[in-house]
Amino acid sequence: MKLIKMLFKIYGWIIIRPIRWFFWKMIINTSLRLVPKKDFDKWRLPNLHWWLLYKTIFKFFKWLYYEAWRPFCKWSNGWRQTYPLPAKIIHRIGETTAGFAISGGQCYHCGSKSGDPVNLSMDDTGQHFKLLKTWSVGTPDGTDYRFYGITICPRCGYESEYEDGSL
């Protein structure tokens, strides 16, 4: 069991984390900046390279995630009837690249769907989520009831901090 967790850890550091970093850098550079600009005591450097990658690579993988797999499926009255292997492969490629940056939905370490921190945080048994702190914050939209804890991926055992709220 420890060998499997070690292999997932190596896989996470070599494959998953660089992909996530790369696509996250693209999604936070959606607007072009050609000259350095100071924002809130921090300098923002020119981002032509990230912006070009966003407009080309990210948009392509976003298309894979949302649209490219759909023609392979059979549809009836707007509902998917089949989900063949080519559609699954294309959708998974888009999901592990641009899909993560758009909506998350997988373990930060091994890329497993079963390690989605949002779903793991709803575990009331304490097996995959350890609740550490709760508090409330007043906002213009009402009271935001927040919580903080540690999620534990059921596939690789990776523990990560997770925080969310009611608003």
C-alpha positions in Angstrom: 0.0 0.0 0.0 2.8 2.4 0.8 4.4 1.7 -2.6 1.2 2.6 -4.4 1.0 5.9 -2.4 4.6 6.6 -3.3 3.9 6.0 -7.0 0.9 8.4 -6.9 3.1 11.0 -5.1 5.7 10.8 -7.8 3.1 10.9 -10.5 1.5 13.9 -8.9 4.8 15.8 -8.7 6.0 14.9 -12.2 2.7 15.0 -14.2 -0.3 16.5 -12.4 1.2 19.5 -10.6 3.1 20.9 -13.6 -0.1 20.6 -15.8 -2.2 22.4 -13.1 0.4 25.1 -12.7 0.7 25.7 -16.4 -3.1 25.9 -17.1 -3.7 28.0 -14.0 -1.1 30.5 -15.2 -3.0 30.7 -18.5 -6.4 31.3 -16.9 -5.2 34.1 -14.7 -3.7 35.9 -17.7 -6.8 36.3 -19.8 -6.2 40.0 -20.4 -3.1 41.3 -22.2 -0.6 43.5 -20.4 2.3 44.9 -22.5 3.9 47.2 -19.9 4.6 46.6 -16.2 1.7 47.9 -14.0 1.5 48.4 -10.3 -1.6 46.8 -8.7 -2.1 47.0 -4.9 1.6 47.3 -4.0 2.5 44.5 -6.4 4.1 44.9 -9.8 2.4 43.0 -12.7 4.9 42.2 -15.4 4.1 42.0 -19.1 2.3 38.7 -19.9 2.2 38.4 -23.7 3.5 34.8 -23.6 0.8 33.7 -21.1 -1.9 35.6 -23.0 -0.9 33.9 -26.3 -0.9 30.5 -24.6 -4.4 31.3 -23.2 -5.7 32.3 -26.6 -4.3 29.2 -28.3 -3.5 26.2 -26.0 -6.1 26.9 -23.3 -8.9 27.6 -25.7 -8.2 24.4 -27.6 -8.3 22.3 -24.4 -11.4 24.2 -23.2 -13.0 23.2 -26.5 -12.0 19.5 -25.8 -13.5 19.8 -22.4 -16.9 21.3 -23.5 -17.5 20.5 -27.1 -15.1 18.1 -28.9 -16.3 14.9 -27.3 -20.0 15.5 -28.0 -20.2 14.5 -31.7 -19.0 11.0 -30.7 -22.1 10.4 -28.5 -25.6 9.6 -29.6 -28.2 12.1 -28.4 -31.9 11.9 -28.0 -34.1 14.9 -27.1 -31.1 16.7 -25.7 -30.0 13.8 -23.5 -26.8 11.7 -24.0 -27.6 8.1 -24.8 -24.1 6.7 -25.3 -20.6 7.7 -24.1 -18.2 5.8 -26.2 -14.4 5.4 -25.5 -13.2 8.1 -27.9 -15.6 10.6 -26.2 -14.4 9.5 -22.8 -10.7 9.9 -23.7 -11.2 13.4 -25.3 -13.4 14.6 -22.4 -10.8 13.3 -19.8 -7.9 15.1 -21.6 -9.9 18.4 -21.5 -11.0 17.7 -18.0 -7.5 17.2 -16.6 -6.1 20.3 -18.3 -8.5 23.2 -18.9 -11.3 21.6 -17.0 -9.4 21.7 -13.7 -8.7 25.4 -14.2 -12.3 26.1 -15.0 -14.1 24.0 -12.4 -11.7 21.8 -10.4 -13.2 18.5 -9.5 -10.2 16.2 -8.9 -7.4 15.6 -6.4 -4.6 18.1 -6.6 -2.1 15.4 -6.2 -3.1 12.4 -8.3 -5.9 13.8 -10.6 -8.5 11.3 -9.4 -12.1 12.4 -9.6 -12.8 10.6 -6.3 -10.4 13.1 -4.7 -12.5 16.2 -5.4 -12.1 18.4 -2.3 -15.7 19.8 -2.7 -17.2 16.3 -2.5 -14.7 15.1 0.2 -15.7 18.1 2.4 -19.2 16.7 2.6 -18.0 13.5 4.3 -19.7 13.3 7.7 -17.8 10.2 8.8 -14.5 11.9 9.3 -12.7 9.4 7.1 -12.0 11.7 4.2 -12.5 15.1 5.8 -11.3 16.4 9.1 -13.1 19.6 10.2 -10.7 21.9 12.1 -12.5 25.2 12.4 -15.9 26.9 11.8 -16.8 30.6 12.0 -19.1 33.2 10.5 -18.5 36.4 8.6 -20.9 39.3 8.0 -21.1 40.3 4.3 -23.4 42.6 2.3 -25.1 39.4 1.0 -25.8 38.1 4.5 -23.9 35.9 7.0 -21.4 33.6 5.4 -20.9 30.5 7.5 -17.4 29.2 6.8 -15.5 26.0 7.6 -11.9 24.9 7.3 -10.4 21.4 7.3 -8.2 18.8 5.8 -9.4 16.6 2.9 -7.9 13.2 2.4 -7.9 11.7 -1.1 -9.3 8.1 -1.0 -7.1 7.1 -4.0 -3.6 8.4 -3.0 -4.0 9.5 0.6 -2.9 13.1 -0.2 -4.0 15.6 2.5 -4.8 19.1 1.5 -6.3 22.1 3.3 -9.8 23.1 2.2 -12.0 26.1 3.1 -15.4 27.0 1.9 -18.5 28.9 3.0 -22.3 29.1 2.6 -22.2 32.1 0.2 
